[in-house]
């Protein structure tokens, strides 16, 4: 089942999404949060390099620019235990956001909410990501409750653990990104009476961006700086507003 704009909230039963935290994620990440009745950060799993956990992209005059939070990397560490390496990155990222978005229509109000986070000290990547995501959800008027996987009882097995998490929050439906089709054991969910839905990331409308041709796959900050309180008009959760 694909979830489109007209099928974002189920009439009965709790819908749950369980996803690893990302650094200033793209708009689709926040649409997934908005589509759920409960969202669980899945950060007590293996940290992976060159992924979205510690980096994302913004638009510039020269094209897409990666903003990467440097981390101390070991081969077996969990995302929640991954430490940030140094503090110089924060000032560098903030300068880049100011440089490339200062002329955007809603730079001021958005920057007012974000700057204090970049001015504070952060030791762990997961905590930073969760702080930013919670703030961005508030700016997008997304009120889905956020929690962390380590707050619940643990069960071994990739799909088994997801099912157990869903059961603990009373889920009738599990919403997953389409990439999980390659490994998710849907039969385990069905046996537990939990429906699996695949989130549809297609069909996003374009909005007015700075710096040339339109790019969908950039941080949500691009949408907020350019559209401010109208951001949800260009997201799937706008149909729920």
C-alpha positions as MATLAB code, in Angstrom:
seq = 'XXXXXXXXXXXXXXXXXXXXXXXXXXXXXXXXXXXXXXXXXXXXXXXXXXXXXXXXXXXXXXXXXXXXXXXXXXXXXXXXXXXXXXXXXXXXXXXXXXXXXXXXXXXXXXXXXXXXXXXXXXXXXXXXXXXXXXXXXXXXXXXXXXXXXXXXXXXXXXXXXXXXXXXXXXXXXXXXXXXXXXXXXXXXXXXXXXXXXXXXXXXXXXXXXXXXXXXXXXXXXXXXXXXXXXXXXXXXXXXXX';
ca = [
       0.000    0.000    0.000;
       1.334    3.462   -0.877;
       0.436    6.457    1.232;
      -0.518    9.525   -0.770;
      -1.780   12.954    0.171;
      -5.338   11.802    0.664;
      -4.374    8.780    2.788;
      -2.123   10.274    5.431;
      -4.079    9.392    8.587;
      -5.915    6.179    9.262;
      -9.405    6.401   10.707;
      -8.746    3.911   13.513;
      -5.724    2.312   15.183;
      -2.332    3.817   15.906;
       0.140    4.289   13.068;
       3.813    4.029   14.016;
       7.074    4.905   12.231;
      10.509    3.808   13.495;
      13.511    5.471   11.853;
      17.114    6.335   12.615;
      17.791    9.988   13.301;
      19.319   12.121   10.548;
      21.046   15.483   10.499;
      18.673   18.276    9.309;
      16.712   15.743    7.168;
      14.835   16.374    3.940;
      11.091   17.087    3.801;
      10.143   13.433    3.282;
      11.479   12.553    6.735;
       9.099   15.056    8.319;
       6.178   13.860    6.215;
       6.785   10.376    7.597;
       6.706   11.773   11.139;
       3.489   13.667   10.380;
       1.838   10.557    8.941;
       2.402    8.628   12.181;
       0.607    8.753   15.527;
       3.885    7.814   17.231;
       7.455    8.202   15.931;
      10.382    6.276   17.424;
      14.019    7.236   16.870;
      15.834    3.970   16.166;
      19.290    5.051   17.307;
      20.438    2.067   19.373;
      21.534    0.291   16.194;
      24.863    0.238   14.351;
      26.186    3.596   13.146;
      26.939    3.592    9.416;
      29.425    5.856    7.659;
      28.682    7.997    4.597;
      24.991    7.986    5.418;
      22.386   10.596    6.405;
      23.045   10.221   10.139;
      25.621   13.036   10.224;
      25.230   14.967    6.983;
      22.844   16.598    4.552;
      22.831   18.986    1.613;
      21.882   22.608    0.996;
      21.727   24.675   -2.216;
      24.394   27.220   -3.105;
      25.419   29.281   -6.124;
      27.965   26.565   -6.897;
      25.494   23.672   -6.595;
      24.705   21.291   -3.748;
      26.900   21.540   -0.652;
      27.301   18.814    1.957;
      27.156   19.887    5.598;
      28.802   17.115    7.608;
      29.052   16.778   11.381;
      32.442   15.140   12.122;
      32.216   12.123   14.424;
      34.550    9.771   16.269;
      34.089    6.503   14.424;
      34.545    2.953   15.686;
      33.536   -0.232   13.917;
      30.862   -1.393   16.380;
      29.374    1.767   17.893;
      25.671    2.537   18.115;
      24.232    5.735   16.682;
      23.223    6.936   20.157;
      26.809    6.439   21.401;
      28.479    8.190   18.466;
      30.411   11.219   19.704;
      30.867   14.442   17.782;
      34.509   15.277   17.006;
      35.240   18.829   18.109;
      33.060   21.928   17.905;
      34.367   23.907   14.907;
      31.785   22.257   12.622;
      28.883   24.183   14.239;
      30.244   27.629   13.415;
      31.157   26.452    9.911;
      27.652   25.094    9.283;
      26.006   28.204   10.668;
      28.155   30.470    8.489;
      27.196   28.408    5.437;
      23.484   28.615    6.242;
      23.754   32.373    6.687;
      25.833   32.836    3.551;
      23.544   30.901    1.227;
      20.129   31.664    2.707;
      20.384   35.195    4.104;
      18.453   36.499    1.080;
      15.681   33.906    1.442;
      12.272   35.378    2.396;
      12.023   33.627    5.778;
      15.666   33.499    6.791;
      15.231   35.730    9.853;
      12.426   33.892   11.686;
      13.883   30.460   10.928;
      17.409   31.487   11.891;
      16.112   32.831   15.204;
      14.978   29.319   16.157;
      18.056   27.511   14.855;
      20.954   29.741   15.875;
      20.762   28.938   19.616;
      21.145   25.234   18.816;
      24.242   25.860   16.716;
      25.682   28.111   19.434;
      25.382   25.422   22.108;
      27.854   22.632   22.808;
      26.924   19.136   21.592;
      28.760   15.937   22.464;
      26.677   13.195   20.790;
      25.252   13.042   17.272;
      21.950   11.381   18.173;
      21.104   13.995   20.786;
      21.932   16.793   18.332;
      19.787   15.243   15.617;
      16.850   14.709   17.958;
      17.057   18.291   19.233;
      17.059   19.690   15.702;
      14.267   17.391   14.496;
      12.045   18.255   17.475;
      12.583   21.984   16.826;
      11.879   21.615   13.121;
       8.720   19.599   13.833;
       7.519   22.450   16.025;
       8.207   24.955   13.248;
       6.262   22.748   10.800;
       3.365   22.344   13.261;
       3.899   18.576   13.435;
       2.811   17.356   16.858;
       3.474   13.606   16.555;
       4.940   12.314   19.866;
       8.651   11.482   19.558;
      10.377    8.787   21.612;
      13.529    6.637   21.486;
      13.829    2.889   20.912;
      15.904    2.341   24.058;
      12.983    3.518   26.178;
      11.199    0.224   25.388;
      11.815   -3.472   26.024;
      14.270   -4.957   23.566;
      13.825   -8.073   21.414;
      16.508   -9.560   19.172;
      16.039   -9.926   15.427;
      15.732   -7.127   12.882;
      12.055   -7.404   11.996;
      11.165   -9.039   15.332;
      12.371   -6.012   17.238;
      10.378   -3.617   15.060;
       7.249   -5.696   15.603;
       7.861   -5.708   19.360;
       8.305   -1.929   19.407;
       5.055   -1.521   17.476;
       3.247   -3.769   19.928;
       4.516   -1.784   22.901;
       2.998    1.446   21.586;
      -0.252   -0.185   20.491;
       0.319   -0.017   16.750;
      -2.266   -1.223   14.261;
      -0.099   -0.123   11.345;
       3.624    0.235   10.708;
       4.679    2.896    8.192;
       8.022    2.295    6.493;
      10.081    3.879    3.769;
      10.113    1.885    0.501;
      13.810    0.955    0.872;
      12.856   -1.475    3.671;
      11.039   -3.702    1.167;
      14.387   -5.422    0.598;
      14.705   -6.731    4.155;
      11.509   -6.286    6.177;
       9.693   -9.514    7.078;
       6.127   -8.355    6.450;
       4.795  -11.761    7.494;
       5.909  -11.184   11.086;
       3.897   -7.961   11.215;
       0.855   -9.587    9.691;
       1.073  -12.453   12.186;
       1.020   -9.874   14.973;
      -2.031   -8.156   13.468;
      -0.067   -5.112   12.307;
      -0.518   -3.802    8.764;
       2.594   -2.617    6.883;
       2.278    0.482    4.677;
       4.977    1.825    2.361;
       5.354    5.589    2.391;
       5.196    7.259   -1.020;
       7.813    9.964   -1.546;
       6.749   10.776   -5.120;
       4.785   13.759   -6.349;
       6.242   16.648   -4.368;
       5.440   20.067   -5.858;
       8.214   22.527   -6.555;
       8.555   25.786   -4.639;
      10.578   28.918   -5.248;
      14.216   28.195   -4.427;
      17.386   30.227   -4.589;
      20.275   29.347   -6.857;
      19.139   27.895  -10.149;
      17.237   24.731  -11.061;
      14.968   23.035   -8.544;
      16.339   20.359   -6.191;
      14.051   18.142   -4.099;
      16.739   16.199   -2.248;
      18.014   18.870    0.099;
      17.575   19.590    3.796;
      14.162   20.735    5.079;
      15.951   23.984    5.969;
      15.839   24.961    2.291;
      12.037   24.741    2.306;
      11.691   26.574    5.615;
      14.032   29.410    4.667;
      12.226   29.900    1.356;
       8.601   29.321    2.384;
       8.366   29.809    6.148;
       4.846   29.179    7.476;
       3.726   28.075    3.991;
       6.205   25.168    3.975;
       3.539   22.526    4.529;
       1.846   23.512    1.266;
       4.776   21.825   -0.465;
       4.724   18.702    1.699;
       2.381   15.733    1.828;
       1.393   16.615    5.386;
      -0.111   19.817    3.982;
      -3.157   17.738    3.144;
      -3.581   17.113    6.886;
      -3.396   20.760    7.980;
];
